Amino acid sequence: MTNGVLILGFGGPTPGCCGRKPDCRLAGGAGTGAPWPDEAACFVSGILGDNPARAARVEAVAAHYRHLGGFSPYNDRTRAQAAGLEAELARRGRPMPVACGFRHWRPWIGDGIAELAARGCTRMTLLVMAPHQSSVSWDWYLKAAAEALPTVPGAPAIAGVVQPWFEHPGLVAAVAGRIRAATSGWSAERFAAAELVFTAHAIPQPVEQSSPYRRQIEITARLAAEALGHPAHRVAFQSAPDDSRIPWSSPTIQQALTDAQAAGRTEAVVQAVGFLVDHTEVLWDLDHEAADHARTIGLGFTRAGCVDDHPDFIAALADRVLAAG
């Protein structure tokens, strides 16, 4: 038997038709039924369920993608993580094919399963690319994989699921390493005086209350702050819709920055601990909206990168994959 690893991720728009709708105009001009003007609008509409009532929200979010070039670096960055993991497993003497399957763009989850089958895998371990668990992240990916499995001829059997790794030392070391890189050259006094703010994607509060999501984020943030020897940090949330009728996770990143300034801080170092790659939600919500807010209130703002393919993070994934069997 040959084991493989299927990375389950969100996905992001890349050039060309994603194949989600057979009549899409992006497929080559023949389709007339799809209303989307470009890949970004199609991507966001797919997330929101192609609901005409959400057209204004679709356009608002798609505009963020267009501002940043129209596409997302998510897929390429996640593939780099997959390549790093495959290389690390081989280095440890446990070579396994690693494929990506995305929930909202090609390669779809079924495509990732088919790739592993084509590479000779008869078993696969599922790796959810979400550091913290909730029904709208972790559970959602596993359900999507289970639904895609019977659609792929010769699909590998699921051998196991990688267990949560929100407190793995490798993840913590990678987060701390990105913050050290972002503050390279700072004096110890300047770093100690800055507020560390760790962000994650907001989720509906009813979902948050029924999951370990917030607690796990707080643990990752605390461990990273401790690794840095930093006396103070905050947890904040980003990317919540502005048209929801129910409350989402709080405080927002903007509120956390305001609170830091009110507490006497003159600058903040922000790291998106709930996101694994620097993709559009991070680039827009932090590098544009949060940074603009910090400038408005006169607070210094430094953004540390996501873990991406940091060697310590890739090693952490390898540890968990091998532990999953």
N, C-alpha and C positions, 0 to 999 in steps of 0.2 A: 504494500500500500504506500502511496505517496501522499504526504501531507502538504497542504498549502494554507495560506493565510488570506482571508478576505477582509480588507479594510473597508469599513462602512462609514461613509462621510456624507456631508450635506450636498456638496457640489456647487458649482457656480457657472454662469454663462460664459461660453467660449464661442468663437466665430463659427457660424453655420447652424444648420437646423439640428435640433436635439432629437428629433423623431418622436416627440411627445404627441403631436397631433398630425394625422396623415394628410390633412388638407392645408397644412401651414404654408404660407407664402414663402417662408424662408427656405423651404425645401427646393426651391428652384423656380418659383414664379407661377407654377401651375395651380396652386391652391388659391381659393378665394374666400374660404370660410374663416380663416384665422384673422383676428383683428390686430395682432401685435405688429408694431412698426419695426421692431428689432429684437435681438436676442434678449436684451435686458428686460424688456416688457414681458416677453414670453416666460422668462424665468420667474419673475416676481408674480405673474398671474398664476403660474403653476403652484407656487407656494400658497397663495391665498385661495386657491380652488376655482379659478376662472369665474369668479363671481362678478357680474357686471356692476353690482352695488359697490364693489371695492375699486372701481376704475380710478378714482382720484388717488387712492392710496397706492395703487400699482404705479401710476405715473410718477408720484412723488418719490417712491423708492427707486424706480428705474432711472430717474434723473440722477441719483447718486452714482449709479454705475456709469452713466454717460459722462458725468463730470470727470470720472477717473479713467475714461477711455472706452467705455461701453462694455467691458468684459471684466472677469474676475481672475485674479491669480490663484484662487483656491485650488483648482484642479491640479495645476502644475506643481504647486507647493506640496500638496498631499502626495502626488506621485513621487516627489523627491523624498518624502518621509518613507514611502513604500520601498523605494530603491535602497535607502539607508538601512531599513529593517532587513531587507533581503540580504544585503551585504553583511550585516552584523550577525545574522543567523548562520550564514556560511562561514564566517570567521570563527564562530564557536563550534564548528563541526556539525551543525544541524541545518543543512541547507533546505530551504523551503521556498517554493514560488510564492510571491506576494502580489496580489492584484487589488485594484481599487474598484469599488462599486458605489455610485452616488445616488442619493435619493431624488435629486432635483435636476440632474443634467447627465449627459453621457460622459463617460461610460456608466450606464445604469447599473443597479445592483445585479440584475440578471446578466449584464455584460461581463461584470467581474466574475460571476460564478462560471460563465461560459469560458472565460479566459483560463481559469484554473483547470477546468475540465480539459481544455485543449492542451494544457501543459502537463497533462497526465496525472492530475490529482484525483484521488478517489475519496479523500477526506479533507476537510478544511476547518480551520479555527476562525471564528468570527471575532474581529477586533473593532469595537465601536470607537470612533474617533471623537469622543466626548469625554472630558475628564471627570465630569460630575453628573450624577444620575437624576433623571426625572422621567416621567412618562412621555414627555414631548421631546426627549432626546434619546436617552439610552433605550427605553422600551420601544420607542418608535422605530429605531433602526433595526432592532432584532425582529420586530413584527414584519417589517418590509422585506428582510432577508428570507423569513419563513414563507412569505407570500410569493417571492420570486423563485424559490427553489424548484417547485414542480413545473415551472415553465421552461426549464433548461434541460434539454436532453442530455443524459449522462452526467448530471450534476453531481459533484462530490457530496458525500454525506457530511453533516455537521458533526465534527468530532468534539467540539467544545466551544466555549465562549470565554474570551479574556476577561478576567475579573477586574473590578474597579482599581484604578491606579492613581487616584487623586492625592494620595499621601506617599507615593513611591519616592524614595530619595532621589532617583534620577530625574523625575519631573521637577521636584523642588530645586535640585541643583541647576537644571536648565533655566528655570524661571529666574533664580538668583543670578545666574550667569548673564542673562540678557539685561538685567538691571545694572549689573556691574559694567557691562559694555556701554550702556547708555550714559552712565555717569563717570566714565573713565576720565581721569584728570581732575575730578572734583577733590577738594580737601575733605578730610574726615568730618570736619566741623560743618561744612556745607551739606554733606550727605545726611548727617544726623539731624540737621535743621529742616530738611525737606520732608514733606508728607508722602508716604508711600500709599498709593491708591491702586487696589487690585479690582479689575472689573470682570464681569461675566454677563452673559446674555440674560436679560430679564425674561421671566416666565410669568404666566398668570398666577396671582397669589393663591387661588384655590389649589392649583397644581403644586405650587411650592410647599404649601402646608401639608401635603400628603406624600412628600418625597424627602429624601436626605439631601436634596440639591444645595440649599443654602448652607447647611452644616458642613458639607464636604468642601464647598468653596471657602468657607471661613477657615477650615483646617489647612487647605493648601496655602492660603494667604498667610496664616500664622506661621507655618513652617518655613515659608520663603523669607518672611521678615526676620525670623529667628536665625536663619542661615546667613543673613546679611548683617546680623547684629544691630538691627534698626529698632529704635525705641517705640515707634508709632506707625500704625498703618490703618487703613480703612478699606472696607469692601463696598463696592458700588455696582450698579447695573446699568446696562446700555441696551439700545436697539429695541426698546418697547414701542409698539405702535401708538400713535398719538390720537387714534380714533376709537380706542377700545372702551367698552362700557363697563369692564371690570378692571380692578386695580392689578397692576403688575409689580414685580419685585422692586423694592426701594431700599436705599435712596438711589436716585439717578446719579450718573457721573457728574452732572452739572451741580446737583445739590451737594455732593460730597466735596467738590472743589470749593464751593461757597463755604461749607462748614469748616474746611481746612483753613481757609483764609480767616474766618471769624475766630478760629482758635489761635491765631497769631502766626500761622505759617506764611512764608513769603514765596514758596515754590512747592510744586508737587511733581512726583515721579509716578507715572501711570503705566501699569502693565496689565494686559488683557489676559489674566490667568485662566479664564474660562474658554479662551479661543486658542487653537493650536497653530494657526498660521496667520500671517498678515494678509488678510483678504479684505473685501470691500467693506464689510460691516466695521471692521477695525479701522481701516484707513479713513472711512468717512466719519463714523461716530466719534472717534478719538482725535485723529489728526486734523479734522475740520471742525466739527461741532464742539467737542470738548475743548480743543485748543483755542477756538474763538471765544468760548465762554471764559476761559482762564485769562485771556488777554483783556476781555471786557472788565473783569473784576480786579485786574492788576496782579494776578498770580502767575509766577513763573511756571512753565509747563514743559516737562520732558517726557517723551513717550518711549518706553522700553519695548523692544520687539517681542513678538510671540516666540514660543520655543522653536517652531519650525522644525528643522532637522538637526538641532543641537545634539551633539554626540551623547550627552548624558540622557537626553530624552529618548533617543533611539535605543540606547542600551536598556532603558526602563521598559520600553515596549517589548524588546527581545526577552527580557526576564519574564514578563507576564505571558507572552506567547508560549514559551517553553514550559511554564508552570501549568498552562492550560492543557498540556498534553499534545 
